[in-house]
Structure formats: C-alpha cells, structure tokens
C-alpha cells in the first residue's frame, strides 16, 4: 500500500492528528507563498533611491577693498591738476563714479596720485574713499591718497561732490617745477603767483556764497568753488592754488602728498597723536616733517584750528611751513574735530 494510504488510516483513527497535519501543511503552503511573493516583489518592484541631499553652497566672504595709502611720492615735473565737473545726476555714489571717470579722461592716461573730495548734502562722505578703492582695484592700478571733507554747498543745485585730482603725466609738463600757494584773498593769490613767475593751473576758492563767480579772476586755471560751511562763518573769499613755474627755481624734483590724519578732540594730546601719525605716514616714503612745504588744517571750529596751529612748530621743528586753516562742515569720522594733511619735498 502506498504511504498516503497509511497516513489516511492513521488520520481516520486519530482526528487530532489530522488537525496537526493540516495546520502543518497550511503553514508550509503559506510560507512558500510568502517566499514566492517576496521573490516576485523583489523582481518587479522598482527600487526607490533616497533623495539626494542638496549640496550646501559655500559661504563666500568678499574681501574688503584695500585702504588708500597714507602718503605717495611723485615727480614734480610731470604733475597735472584737474577738477571734476559738477553734476546733479543721481545720488552721491553715482556722482563720485562719474567724477572719477571724468578725472580719468582728463588725466589722459596719467596716474592719479592724490584726490581731494568736497562732499555737500546728506550723503555719507566715507563712501568716497571706499568707491575710490573699489574703482582703482578693479582697474588694477595703484591707489591714490584720498582726502574727504563735508562742506556747506557747491555752486550747482543737486551737486553732492566735487573732486580735485593730482596726476603724474607720461611726459614732463612742469620743466621748472611747481609752486603751492596757501589760501589768501584772490587778488593776493594772483599777485603772489606773479611774483614767483608762476602760471596758476589749479585754484580752490572758499567762498561765503557758493554762487560767487571766480573763474574770470584766474584765466587758464581749473577753478573749484566751495562754500565750506552752511552758515557763513568766513565772510571773505580766500583762494589757494598751484602754479607752474616759468623759470627754474628751488622746486624739489619730487613731492610727497599725504592723506588726512584726524584728531579726536581738541586736547593737545589728541592733536599730537594726529601729528605723530602724519609723521609716520611721511616715513613710509622716506620723508620727514621738516621737509613739509604746505600744511592744511581742517577743523569743525576755530578754537580747535588754533590749537592745532599752535603745535605746528613742535611738529616741524625749526622749519617754517606755509599752512592754511579752514573751518568745514564735517570730517570723515563723527568723533573727529581736526584733520591735517601736507605736501612735502620728496627724498
């Protein structure tokens, strides 16, 4: 008899055993079915890939533009002087950029070594040096020294800045050298230039009213008119200038131009610190305070200016320097009360 026959007889004789066998077989069948289903699922179900993590962008920190130098040295015979045209187009940033473009064209390929900016209105005058650094760095050309101050008004409504430049030309334009004249009355400036046989090439006039007309007084010169304060603290017009010497004189072969050094307070100690920084700026180009030719002092009030003037002999020693003091509307630092710059003969 077959094995199945004996199993059936055994099951009939023992119903409980039948139940066990059935449970066992059902379990085997279910297990086989699950395995088959798993195989089928594994074969036909597409594998879902986990989403890719987005690559985090690297944080880039843009480098700050370099600071303008504290002093530069240039050959006197190749110096040219220009004043940017006034414009009422746009705000301060655009006007500064437009002024730099105009000065670049005027320099005719020369290298700008000094900029002096007069800012009117509510614009942040500190932007001037930053824009200069950005512009010159993008062009990969050396930075000039930069002097910035806030004034009361300019001769054009809506104009927020005018910039004076000193450039080094490719050829000699001042074969006999140059002379710098401190601020004085317009007639006195013209007489001083005549006495030294110098043709004025650039004149800056500080006027009580920005509508004053001075261009005709200095033919052949680039004239800049500035009202230094909103209120007419100075009632008389004074002009400073640069002249091209007609005959060989004692003009140095090289000149040093510095940026401003500020004093924070009108105490002697604060002023001495400013003079000390100015001296260290000269050292960077191997010049000395005793080589100073022209000293400009800008202040917020006359009292601070007088205290700065009193310390000039201490800074220059026995050297007598021509200096100009000017009360202005504001300086690049809110805490500053005095700013000092100079022109010196180079080594």
C-alpha positions, 0 to 999 in steps of 0.5 A: 500500500502506498504511504498516503494510504497509511497516513489516511488510516492513521488520520481516520483513527486519530482526528487530532492528528489530522488537525496537526497535519493540516495546520502543518501543511497550511503553514508550509503552503503559506510560507512558500507563498510568502517566499514566492511573493517576496521573490516576485516583489523583489523582481518587479518592484522598482527600487526607490533611491533616497533623495539626494541631499542638496549640496550646501553652497559655500559661504563666500566672504568678499574681501574688503577693498584695500585702504588708500595709502597714507602718503605717495611720492611723485615727480614734480615735473610731470604733475597735472591738476584737474577738477571734476565737473559738477553734476546733479545726476543721481545720488552721491555714489553715482556722482563720485563714479562719474567724477572719477571717470571724468578725472580719468579722461582728463588725466589722459592716461596719467596716474592719479596720485592724490584726490581731494573730495568736497562732499555737500548734502546728506550723503555719507562722505566715507563712501568716497574713499571706499568707491575710490578703492573699489574703482582703482582695484578693479582697474588694477592700478595703484591707489591714490591718497584720498582726502574727504571733507563735508562742506556747506554747498557747491555752486550747482543745485543737486551737486553732492561732490566735487573732486580735485585730482593730482596726476603724474603725466607720461611726459614732463609738463612742469620743466621748472617745477611747481609752486603751492600757494596757501589760501589768501584773498584772490587778488593776493593769490594772483599777485603772489603767483606773479611774483614767483613767475608762476602760471596758476593751473589749479585754484580752490576758492572758499567762498561765503556764497557758493554762487560767487563767480571766480573763474574770470579772476584766474584765466587758464586755471581749473577753478573749484568753488566751495562754500565750506560751511552752511552758515557763513562763518568766513565772510571773505573769499580766500583762494589757494592754488598751484602754479607752474613755474616759468623759470627754474627755481628751488622746486624739489624734483619730487613731492610727497602728498599725504592723506588726512590724519584726524584728531579726536578732540581738541586736547593737545594730546589728541592733536599730537597723536594726529601729528605723530601719525602724519609723521609716520605716514611721511616715513613710509616714503622716506620723508620727514616733517621738516621737509613739509612745504604746505600744511592744511588744517581742517577743523569743525571750529576755530578754537580747535584750528588754533590749537592745532596751529599752535603745535605746528612748530613742535611738529616741524621743528625749526622749519617754517611751513606755509599752512592754511586753516579752514573751518568745514562742515564735517570730517570723515569720522563723527568723533573727529574735530581736526584733520591735517594733511601736507605736501612735502619735498620728496627724498 
